[in-house]
Amino acid sequence: MNSTAHSPRRTTALRIVAVVLTALALSLGLTSCSGSPRVEGTYTGSAGTTLLVLKNDGSALYSYKKRASQETGSGTWSVDQGVLSVYVDSLEYEIFANTDRFDGTLLFESDDSSWNAEIYTLQE
């Protein structure tokens, strides 16, 4: 038998290894592309005056403390193509954050000029 020939047992083993490695690569690829991170929870704004709650059912609550009073609002949230969009009635405009590299913090921005970009941190 020459050195380049493979035994049937070795060929079968190599095929099994190839199938396992292919399956592993595919599962890792699908896991990394499997949609948006779980962003539900309670967040506090970096300014210390805002609170944002994102509930599992797609509803949202927003609270903003102004001097002696507190404004609250309710609305909805969703994630589409890595962008978290939140609309609450007290703001009257949409705020949004990129979730591609979600690490427990979200930078919320808006196209509305009255919104100041703010980092929100998920509370544990």
N, C-alpha and C positions, 0 to 999 in steps of 0.2 A: 504494500500500500504506500503510495507516495505521500509526502508531507502536506500537500494541498488538499487531499481528500478528507472529507469529514464523515464521521460515523453517523448513522441515522439517529442515534441517541443524542449526540452533540448538536446535530442540526435541529432536532426537536427542542432541545433546551434553549438554543439561540432564538428560535421562533417565539418561544414562551417569553423570554426576556424582552424581545422586541415588542410583543403585544402588551406586556405589562408596562413598559416604559412609555409606549404610545398612549395607553389609557391614562397613565399618570399625567403626562403632559397635557392631554385634552382636559382632564378634570381640573387641573390647576388653571388652565386658560379660561375655562368656563367660570370657575369660581371668581377669578379676578374681574370678569366682565358681567357678573351676575346682578347687575342693577345697582341701585343706590344704597348707601349705608343707612343703617337705622338711625334716624335723627330725632325720633320722638323723645320728649323729655322737657324739663324745665331749664330755661336759660336765663342768665342775668347779663345785662348789658354792661360794657366796660365803664360807662359813665356813672354807674351805680344808681340810676334812677329808673331803669326799665327792667321789665320781666316779660318773658315770652314763653308760653307753654304750647308745645306741639303734641296733640293727643293722637293715639293710635288710629282713631276713626277719621282722621283728616281735619279735625276741628282745631282751632287755634284761639288762644287767649293772649291779650297784650295789656300790659299795665305800665303806666308812665306816671311817676310822682312829680308833681309840680308844686313847689313851695309847700303850701299847706293843704293842697288838694291832690287827689289821685284820679287820673283818667284811666278808664278800662274799656276794652273793646273785645269783640269776638269775631271770628271769621273762619277761614279755611287755609289749608296749606297743601302743597303737593310738590313732588320732585319729578322733573322731566329732563332727561338728557343731562343729568348732573347739576341741575339748577333747582334749588329749593325756593319756591315762591310762596309768599305769605300775604294774604289780604285780610285785614281786620277793619271793621267799620269805623273805629275811632281814628284811624289814619287816613282813610279815604283814598289810599293809593297802595300799590303793591310794593313790598320790599322783597329782595331776593339775595341769595347767597350761593356760592359755588360749593358743591359737596364732593368734588373729585378727590380731594385730599383731606377728607374729614378726620379731624383729630380731637373732636370734642369742642372745637371752637368754630364759629361761623362769622364771617365778615358780611354783615347785611348792608346792602346798598339799595338805592332807588333811583328811578329816573326823575322823581319829583324833587325839585330844588329845596323843599323845606326839610327833607330828611338829611341828617348828618350820618355818614357811614359810621358804623359802630360794630365792635367785636362782641359777640355773645358767647358765653361759656356755659357748657352743659353742666348742671349741678348733679352731683352723685347722691 
